[in-house]
Amino acid sequence: MTATAATPLPRPTAPQRWLALLLVSLAMFGNYYVYDALNPVIDLLRTQQGFSYGQIGALSTAYNVAALLVLLAGGYVIDRFGTRTAILVFSAICVAAAALTAATPHFETILAGRFLLGLGAEPLIVAATTVLAKWFSGKELGFAFGLNLSVSRLGSASADWSTSFASPLYANWQDPLWLATGVVGVGLAAAALYWMQERRAQGRIDLGEAGETDRLELRRLYAFGRAYWYIVALCVVFYATIFPFRTFAIDYFQQAHGLGREAAGLLSSLLPMAAIVLTPLFGLWADRVGRRALFMVAGTLLMLPLFLMVTYLPPGPLLAIPFTAQSVPATLLLVAVLLGGVFSLIPAVLWPAVAYIVEARRLGSAYALMTFCQQVGWAAVPPVVGLLNDRAAAGPGNPAGYAGGMWFYTALVAVGLVFAWKLWRLESAAGNAAA
Ligand SMILES: C[C@H](NC(=O)[C@@H](N)CCCCN)C(=O)O
């Protein structure tokens, strides 16, 4: 039965909202899994296929270049075809991308696969956000976003854990990537179920007006204030450090510190695992006390010494990772735990901070612009780190060769600290003026 113009449609019930969240989050789980699935096979791509670190960096950048092109297209597909079709189409692109990446040993094909992934995965994130806003508007929206991000991070952690639960697959570089294709295939199935759910809801449930998707307004850059640009600058350097570090982390722990793949995967998974638990908690804390700029200063300050600690401090005693048969050196464990804390803290305050300084009607384009800048920074760093590693002939015989990359990350964090500090000064001055 459909409602007439005289009888307003009901808003979705709680079970309907949570079903939508579950299905969209499953699609996002697959999305984050397939992105991170490349990280544990980097050593195999190097030993079995002879890829250089520079080529690995290019595989990472191909994703960002594609994402930049899609962001420039400005959410056209979502506006034109609607969220349910967008989720389905972008999930299907991710599956095709995963299969292309796994299919052949040629560098160009793998590069094309990662490019295709960027075309599907980043707009899928935008479409998922739009879907949640439709189903949850006015009801637990922040909580729904937080849960969605936690499930996405579980996808990243699971890709790292695959070094343990799917260890027999790591005899070659292709099988783990076929597993990733299967996982993102499950995400596609969830997207198809969501498609059915939204189609059934049409004409029966009020999902709000099909709002405009966040658009990039490059012509109006001047309209944002200084505080906004400080946040964007911190966003650029933070993600340009943490995502490339994660890309290379498993291989780095293996080559520079002699860890096995399973231990290296578990260590790397501490970053997304911490974020699953701590991001919502830091978000709640910041909601209570405000002072987000101070949180950003604290986060970047904590992050500043970590890459040098992992490079120069003695490894310390071996410590067992709870619930596993693996042990890792204490210094590495400490650095991974602290990086996990930072990976939880900064995103928890960075993205919501924009909403406090930009007027609501411009928030969409503010986020689109911030994501655009994020991709530019994130695109630039992996080839530089790859080049530094290659030039220094970094490898198990020359662990010191990885130091250049670690100094580069440290320099980026130092720049981030300057912007966080400037934001804090600006906000303190504004607070004093208002008092
Ligand atoms: C919330 C934020 N998301 C992003 O930065 C996305 N643009 C890209 C995520 C890609 C993950 N493979 C985050 O994850 O912190």
The ligand as a Tripos MOL2 file, in Angstrom:
@<TRIPOS>MOLECULE
LIG
   15    14     1     0     0
SMALL
NO_CHARGES

@<TRIPOS>ATOM
      1 C1         37.1650    9.0320    7.6470 C.3       1 LIG1
      2 C2         38.4370    8.7930    6.9070 C.3       1 LIG1
      3 N1         38.1280    8.3970    5.5370 N.am      1 LIG1
      4 C3         38.8710    8.8110    4.5210 C.2       1 LIG1
      5 O1         39.8350    9.5060    4.7270 O.2       1 LIG1
      6 C4         38.5130    8.3690    3.1300 C.3       1 LIG1
      7 N2         38.5460    9.5100    2.2310 N.3       1 LIG1
      8 C5         39.5120    7.3520    2.6170 C.3       1 LIG1
      9 C6         39.5510    6.0750    3.3750 C.3       1 LIG1
     10 C7         40.3020    5.0170    2.6110 C.3       1 LIG1
     11 C8         40.5460    3.8210    3.4300 C.3       1 LIG1
     12 N3         41.0440    2.7690    2.6390 N.3       1 LIG1
     13 C9         39.2370    7.7140    7.6290 C.2       1 LIG1
     14 O2         39.2380    6.5510    7.1890 O.co2     1 LIG1
     15 O3         39.8580    8.0820    8.6480 O.co2     1 LIG1
@<TRIPOS>BOND
     1     1     2 1
     2     2     3 1
     3     2    13 1
     4     3     4 1
     5     4     5 2
     6     4     6 1
     7     6     7 1
     8     6     8 1
     9     8     9 1
    10     9    10 1
    11    10    11 1
    12    11    12 1
    13    13    14 2
    14    13    15 1
@<TRIPOS>SUBSTRUCTURE
     1 LIG1         1 GROUP 0 **** ****
